[in-house]
Amino acid sequence: MGCAMTVLDTTVVGIVLPTIARDLNASFADIEWVISAYVLCFAALLLPAGSLADRYGRKRVFLTGIAVFAAASLACGLAPSAALLYIARAAQGVGAAFLRAPALAIIGHAFHDERERARAWAVWGGIMGLTMVLSPLIGGVISAWLGWRWAFAINVPICALLATGVVRIVEESRDPTPRSLDLPGIALFAAAMFSLTWALILGPDHGWLGAQALSRACAGVMLFALFAWVESRRAHPMLDLKLFRSLPFVGAIVAMFAYASSAQVMASLLPLFLQNARGESALMAGMGMLPFALAMLILPQLGRKLAAYMDSRQILTLGLAVVAAGNLAMMFAARSADHVMLIVAMALLGSGGGLLNGETQKAIMGTVPRERAGMASGISTTSRFTGILLGFSGLGAVLAGGVRSTLTSQMSNMHLPFVHGFAERVMAGDFERAFALYSPAAMDALVHVARSSYGEGFAHAFAAASVVAAAAALIVFVAMKRKKS
């Protein structure tokens, strides 16, 4: 339940983002931060959360995570402005990290028999897959019948129920030889990720070569370089750079990052496309996500069967190629009104993601010595959420640039005056306020321009995701040729 809530709070929020933008009069950058602040804190704190759970007790840290997540969820539900919402979302990401890291260790500690443990992980995987399928529908129902604030507030009673179960059922456990915390590594990694994310969000509005975006991008690169330098000199680093001397390991990490940034991230981006480019309601957008979500659920089963005939390199390359093809198909669907093409493209994209979802973690763990399994698992999880974060902010930047340029061109061709603030409102998906800037006589033309511009912006974003997946497929195919070292 704890892990499922962290998945729900990413996908459900993706469904209600357009409603949040309209209700809080938020900009596109604001709604990007609603997702990015959560994922940033989640990704940066997963490794230290695991270390703290091993040191101070997994049950204790899990309960702390539940309390922080519940309090932050309540703050999100009550937030009166976009800025306060994404600050509360950052706190929610902290709680999510302290939920997920000890939860996995608790499962591993509770089941000692190999068969029981395998059954437990199968149940966990089934619940996570089911959550992925149901979360768009849950988000649509909440938005349509309860309002977006309940997408957060509903976590409070669930957390109370979960905490009661943990107190009664879960035994306390610790690692007898806990890892030391790498505080400089944690701080530098989080600061570098924050700077790069900030640069990607600022770029479309302030110009990629403008002082604001460029200074933050340079700061991010410098902080990553400093992070690598510090980690190379620590006795017990958060990230052992020696692992990256193995090309198969690098290939597997690239596959995980590309999967997250070009396939898994679509759980947050596709609802925006369906609502803002296709004009669907939140409820219909949640239902429209089913071809993608079901393929993500079903295809890992096929991946396990393929493992009898193909090695990890071949499955990863195939999965990334299918993701590239799916994003390319989505690019054409974004420029078309054909519903069948859209359903096929979403299913294809989800199929590639499903193949990778089951294989990426296994491939990473299979390219390192057994004694480094803990470190490799941490790197795997961090690369996944780093991919989601940079994928969302990077593809969001491509989307925003595409919407703005297409909007400018179409308004000029139709001889419509360009009112200040119109583009910003359209990019945020707040069409009501955007259209209010013009006379009612221009409404039909404005609806066409806004929807088609959003569709073209998404076509650019899907094309960029396709390039990322295709490049990663090539890297994986080359890098994983060599035997593991």
ZINOR-V289383 format. One record per pair of residues at least 24 apart in sequence whose ideal C-beta (glycine too) atoms are under 7 Angstrom apart, sorted by the first residue. I is the first residue (numbers start at 1). GAP is how many residues later the second one is. Records with the same first field share a line. If there is no record, write none. Layout:
I->GAP + GAP
This chain:
1->161
2->60 + 97 + 98 + 101 + 160
3->97 + 100 + 125
4->123 + 124 + 127
5->94 + 150 + 153
6->90 + 93 + 94
7->121 + 124 + 125 + 128
8->123 + 127 + 130
9->83 + 87
10->257 + 258
11->121 + 124 + 125 + 128 + 256 + 257
12->123 + 126 + 127 + 130 + 139
13->138
14->253 + 254 + 257
15->121 + 124 + 125 + 128 + 256 + 267 + 270 + 271
16->123 + 126 + 127 + 132 + 135 + 266
17->254 + 255
18->254 + 257 + 258 + 411
19->124 + 129 + 263
20->128
21->407 + 408 + 409
22->408 + 410
23->125
24->57 + 58 + 61
26->56 + 402
27->397 + 401
28->372 + 399 + 400
29->172 + 176
30->52 + 56
31->397
32->169 + 361 + 364
33->53 + 168
34->51 + 52 + 55
35->233 + 357
36->161 + 165 + 353 + 356 + 357
37->49 + 52 + 53 + 56
38->51 + 52 + 54 + 55
39->54 + 346 + 349 + 350 + 353
40->53 + 153 + 154 + 157 + 349
41->49 + 52 + 53 + 56
42->51 + 54 + 55 + 343
43->150 + 339 + 342 + 343 + 346
44->142 + 145 + 146 + 149
45->49 + 52
46->51 + 54 + 55 + 335 + 336 + 339
47->191 + 331 + 335
48->133 + 138
49->48 + 49 + 52
50->51 + 55 + 328
51->127 + 128 + 130
53->48 + 49 + 52
54->120 + 121 + 124 + 125
55->123
57->115 + 117
58->44 + 47 + 48 + 115
59->107 + 111 + 113
60->112
61->37 + 41
62->37 + 40 + 41 + 44 + 104
63->100 + 103
64->34
65->30 + 33 + 34 + 37
66->33 + 93 + 96 + 97
68->26 + 27 + 30
69->26 + 27 + 30 + 86 + 90
70->85 + 86 + 89
73->79 + 80 + 82 + 83
74->79 + 82
76->76
77->72 + 75 + 76
106->64
109->64
129->168
132->161 + 164 + 165
133->160 + 161 + 164
136->135 + 150 + 153 + 157
137->149 + 150
139->143 + 147
140->142 + 143 + 145 + 146 + 147
141->142
143->139 + 140
144->137 + 138 + 139
179->57
180->56
182->52 + 54 + 55 + 56
184->46
185->42 + 45 + 46 + 49 + 52 + 53 + 54
186->52
188->35 + 38 + 39 + 42
189->38
191->32
192->28 + 31 + 32 + 35
193->193 + 196
195->24 + 25 + 28
196->24 + 194
197->192 + 196
200->193 + 194 + 197
201->192
203->194
204->193 + 196 + 197 + 200
239->140
240->135
243->125 + 129 + 132 + 133
246->121 + 238 + 239
247->232 + 235
248->119 + 231 + 232 + 234 + 236
249->115 + 118 + 119
250->229
251->224 + 225 + 228 + 229
252->108 + 111 + 112 + 115
253->111 + 126 + 130
254->218 + 221 + 222
255->61 + 65 + 101 + 105 + 108 + 217 + 221
256->104 + 108 + 124 + 127 + 128 + 131
257->126 + 129 + 130
258->62 + 129 + 210 + 211 + 214
259->94 + 97 + 101 + 128
260->124 + 127 + 128 + 131
261->126 + 127 + 129 + 130 + 207
262->61 + 65 + 129 + 203 + 206 + 207
263->60 + 86 + 89 + 90 + 93
264->89 + 124
265->123 + 126 + 127 + 130
266->26 + 83
268->124
269->123 + 126
272->157
273->61 + 185
275->154
276->153 + 178
277->57 + 174 + 177 + 178 + 181
279->172
291->52 + 55 + 56 + 59
292->54 + 55 + 57 + 58
293->57
295->52 + 55 + 56 + 59
296->54 + 57 + 58 + 61
297->57
298->56
299->52 + 55 + 56
300->54 + 57 + 58
303->52 + 55 + 56
304->54
312->47 + 50 + 51 + 54 + 168
313->163 + 164 + 167
315->40 + 44
316->40 + 43 + 44 + 47 + 160
317->156 + 159 + 160
318->37
319->33 + 36 + 37 + 40
320->36 + 149 + 152 + 153 + 156
321->152
322->26 + 29 + 30 + 33
323->26 + 29 + 30 + 33 + 146
324->142 + 145 + 146 + 149
326->26
327->135 + 138 + 139 + 142
328->138
330->132
331->128 + 131 + 132 + 135
334->121 + 124 + 125 + 128
335->120 + 121 + 124
367->117
395->66 + 69 + 70
398->62 + 63 + 66
399->58 + 59 + 61 + 62
400->27 + 57
402->54 + 55 + 58 + 59
403->24 + 50 + 51 + 54
406->47 + 50 + 51
407->42 + 46
410->39 + 42 + 43
411->38
414->31 + 35
416->26 + 29
426->24 + 27
